[in-house]
Amino acid sequence: MTDVKTSRSRDHDAANRRASAHARIVELLGGRSVVLVGMMGAGKTSVGKRLAGRLGLTFIDADTAIEEAAKKTVSEIFAEHGEDYFRQGERRVIARLLREPGQIIATGGGAFMNPETRAAIRGAGISIWLRADWELLYERVRRRPTRPLLQTADPVGTLKALVEARYPVYAEADLTVQSVDVPHEAMVDAVVSALEAWLVEDAERGQKAP
């Protein structure tokens, strides 16, 4: 019985520590949004939903918001109007989302490539790049027919080219967390730890600034 009570006490203490850490993160965010960037298949939506649940914040998928605004799917927008048209709408929607404080926003793979979007995110949020090796990305997305940019005769070559072009830009994000093939909760743990460390350092930098 004593061992059971001790185990329950440890679990209770651990839960309190996690709750305290999550509350501290929200406080340090100060109303800023957390914006997840990265390639298709990196886990932005699955991690973002769980991260929002941990922190008690609202989760927004930018692609879903675009579809709701256009009343069309992303694939339909690409097919009917082309990528440039989609990117213009994507930029406007993300700018609108960033005007609402304290959210977890998952962006599409190409969103962070737009300089205006990067500047808007820098001004109102904290960007986290979920970086994944291309092999893992391909394994996750190859069976999904809804990825417009991979509807080519050479999806592997297309994906590699996107990785080569986008990763140097993604590297401008405030922090990077490696996306690996582990349970979603383990990835959220990694994001929470990295975000808390970054926020603490950011607060210290602010205190030292003249």
N, C-alpha and C positions, 0 to 999 in steps of 0.2 A: 504493500500500500504506500509505503514511504517513497519507493522508487517511482510509482505512478504520479504521486503528488509532485515530486521533484521534476519529473518530465513535463508535467503540465505547467509547472512554474517556469521552466525554461522556455517552453513554447510561448507562454504568455509574455515573458520578457522580450523574446525575439520579435513577437508581433508588435509590441509597444515600440521597440527600436525602429522597426520598419515604418510604422505609422509616423514616428517622429521624423525620420529621414525624409519621408514623402512630404510631410508638412513643411519641412525646411526647404525642400526643392521648390515647392509652390511659392513660398515666401520670397526666396531668392529670385525666382522668375520675375516677380514684380509686375505681373500682368502681361509679360511677353509670351508669345506663342513659341512652341517647339515645332520646328518644321523638319520633317524627315525627307531627305533627298537620296537619290540613288537610282540604279537601273531597275527595270521591270524584273520582278522575281527576287529582289533583294529582301523583301519582307516588310516593306514600309507599312502596308495596311494591317497585317496581322500583328506586328509589333506595336504600331500606333494605337490600335484599339486597346490592347492590353496595357500599354503605358498610360493612356488616358484613364483607364479604370483604376490603375494604381494611384494616380495622382488626383483623382476626382475632377478631372477636366473633360471638356467636350472634345470628341474626336471628329474630325472632318476629313473625308477623302476628296481631294481636289477634283479628281476625274469624275466622281459622282456628282459633285457640285456643278461641274461643267455640263454634264449630261442633263441634269435637272434644269439648268438655265436654257439649254438649247433644245430640250425635249427630244434629244436624239442621243444614241450611243456614241462613244468615241469613234468606233469603227465606222459608223454612218457618217459622222462629220468628216473623217478623213476621206471616205469614198466620194462624198458629194461635193466637198469644198476644198479638199487638199490640206496638207500639213500646215502651210503658212496661216491659213484661216483659223485652224484649230489653235495654233500657238498664240495668235492674237487674243482669242477668247480666253485661253488659259491664263495669259498674263493679267487680263482684266479680272477674272474670277479670283485669282490668288491675291491680287491687290485688295479686292473687296473682303476676302476672308481675313486678311491681316489687320483690317480695321477693327475686328472684334478681338478683345483681349483674352489671353489665357486659354489657348486651344492647342490641341495636338493636331497638326496638319500633315497628311501624307500627300506628297506631290507626285505627279507623273514623271517618268524618266527624263523627259526633255525640258521640264519646267525650269530647272536651275541653270540651264544653258543660256537663258535670256538675261542680259545684263541688268535690265530694269527690274526683273523679278528678283535677282540676287540682291540688288540694292534695297528693294522693298523688304525682303526677308531680313537683311542685315539691320534695317532700321527698326523693325517691329518684332523681331523674333530671334531665336537661336537655331541655327541649322545643324543638323546631325546627318552625316553621310553614312548610310549603311552600305559598307563596301563589301562586295562579294566577288569571288573569282568567277570568270566567265563560265567555267564548266558547271558550277553550281547553278548559275543563272539559267543556262541552257536546259539543264535537267528539270528545272522548275517550270519553265515556260514553253517547252517544245510541244507539249500536248494541248496547249491552249490556242484555239483558233481566233481569239479576239485581240491578238497583238498586231495592230496594223503594220508596224515597222518590220515585222518578221515575216510578212506574207511575200516572200521572195523565193527564187529558185535556190538560193544559197543562204538559208537562215543562219548557219554557223558563221559564215563569213560576214554577214550583216551584223550579227551580234558582236563579233570581235571588233569590227570597225567602229561600232557605237561605243564599245568599251574604251578603245584607243582614243577616240575623240572626246569622250565625256569625262573620263576619270581625272584628267588634269584640272578640269573646271570644278568637278565635285570636290576636289581637294581644297578648294577655297572655303568649304563649309567650316563652321566654328570648331567642330570636333568630328572625329571619325570613329566608328565602331565596326569591327569586322563582322560581317554576316556569315555565319557558318551553319552547318546542318545539325542543329541541336534543337531540343524542344523550344517552343515559342517563349515559355516563361524564362528559360535560361538566357535567351537573347534580351528579353526585357530587363532582367537582372543586370546584364552588361551595360545596357543603355542607361539605366538608372544610376549605376555607379559612375559611369563616365560623365553623365550630366551633372550629378552632384559635385564631382571633383571640379569640373569646369566652372560651375557657378560659384563655388567657394573661391577659386582663384580669381574669377572675374570681380567678385566683391572686394577681395583684397587689393586688386589692381585699382579699383575705384577709390578705395580709402587712401592709397598712396599717391594718387594723382593730385597735382597742385590745385 
